[in-house]
Amino acid sequence: MTTYAALIYAADVDWTAPEHAEEMAEYGEFGRGAAAVIRGGAALYPTSTATTVRVSGGKGGDVVTGDGPYAETKEVLTGFYLLECSDLDEAVATAARIPAAWHGVVEVRPVIPM
């Protein structure tokens, strides 16, 4: 079995807000239906809460932080799932059931064990 990261790119919204309750319920439904292969995951707060970190000059250099996302785009990384699947075909079929795939995009990548 291979572990895949299903990276969710969707609108930059606060998923904890009441107006997103219906879609969050769809994620709950997905989670229950795919529980056999889900090994972890989380939704992310909006990019306005992000802090970027760089090290100026490389290792040992000055740590420089910034507010907001790394890049401004229409769709942003809003969450992820870790899926343990037999192959890429199963991972893709599972990712197609994630609600973001219906109006955004889900990127599937194999995970390198650390």
Secondary structure, DSSP 4 states (H G I P E B T S, - for coil): -EEEEEEEEE----TTSGGGHHHHHHHHHHHHHTTTTEEEEEE---GGG-EEEEEETSTTSEEEEEES-SS--SSEEEEEEEEEESSHHHHHHHHTTSGGGGTSEEEEEEPPP-
